Amino acid sequence: MTLKMPDIPDHEGFAAPVLPTGEPAPSASAFTKTFVGYQATCSCGWTDRRRFPATPEGAKEAEYRWWSRHTPGLLAAAPPSWLVIKSNLLCEQIVHLAADRPLAALTLLSQVESWQRTLLDQAVAAARENGASWAEVGEAMGISKQSAHERFRTPASTASGAE
Ligand SMILES: [Zn+2]
């Protein structure tokens, strides 16, 4: 059984049978004559270190580990899928507007730019207040830890040496 969550579509978890060599099988459906236990793994390459017995209960426990150990951090940085759909739709509509009425698109885009900057600063500040590291902020934005720190650090966070 594969485990999926709609907000993190690139991650499919499963209880991988652990081969006698100690390696988890590459997929849940991989043919394994003998296996010594179950280990939670994810399609992204993540593997749980803990091994569970080669029983149906063991498989269930391994599946639970994917959910309890792997997904919380991912979900924290994953916007709700319905909002991603709206955002993509907005982008698409502005592309059409820019083709038909470029000046109207410019007006709209400059409005978006002004609230986008403010909201970005607020979201970074909130993430930092909630204990997110610069590496996590960078990862959420698809930029490096260094870039995130240079772009968003405030005099207060520099003075306190906050990391
Ligand atoms: Zn994953």
Residues whose N, C-alpha, C, O or C-beta is under 5 A from the ligand:
A	BS01	ZN	H11 C42 S43 C44 W46
